[in-house]
Amino acid sequence: MLTAKIGKVSKVLICGAKGVGKTALLEQLIYGNITLESEIHPTIEDIYVASVDTGRGGPRETLRIYDSAGLFQGSKAQLPRHYLYFPDGYVLVYDPTDPQSLDMLADIKTDIDKNKEKKEVPIIVLANMRSKRKDTPPSPTQQAQMQNNQADPVELILNRANAWCSRERIKHYTVNAMERPSLYEPFINMCARLHPPQTKSTFPQLRQVMQKTQKTEA
């Protein structure tokens, strides 16, 4: 469904906090070669090309996906300036075990909105359920919540993300970097929004009607 062939290109930026699994998602999406044992090095910048079948028939659409360096938490998240002008769409990724990585997305979206120059820029949000390894211990906050028999902290974060995306009118997907099929729908949706089907003009039909009318009158 998704391969690394080159065709007509739309440029998409994938971004988020450092360590949320952006590169693992793309490696799995394009090549399907990521496992829990895979070693992923911090990204400076990389580019992936995906040929996407949107299910509408006709030729496949192509996404050139820019994998950006993760943003450091602790201050207002700001994308480098050039990332605010060239992309045709954005994929924002967070780790649902880390609430701060979700909080950063609001700053990123505000930055995008300020610089999109009145054009429609598709944005989707991905909750990466496997941004960390299975053996990663829960954080102190999560441990305290579990000991107090409070609600699952991951579910709380996902609910908060759903509410925010609903307000912002953004598509929110829960994906798993270890499960390639979970990644298809978000990127097919992104591609479909970047390449909407062309509506056929009614003028050829109107011309045919006029020709028939003229023949009848003659």
Secondary structure, 3 states (H helix, E strand, C coil): CEECCCCCEEEEEEEEECCCCHHHHHHHHHHCCCCCCCCCCCCCEEEEEEEECCCCCCCCEEEEEEEECCECCCCCCCCCHHHHCCCCEEEEEECCCCHHHHHHHHHHHHHHHHCCCCCCCCEEEEEECCCCCCCCCCCHHHHHHHHCCCCCHHHHHHHHHHHHHHHHCCEEEEECCCCHHHHHHHHHHHHHHHCCCCCCCCHHHHHHHHHHHHHHHC
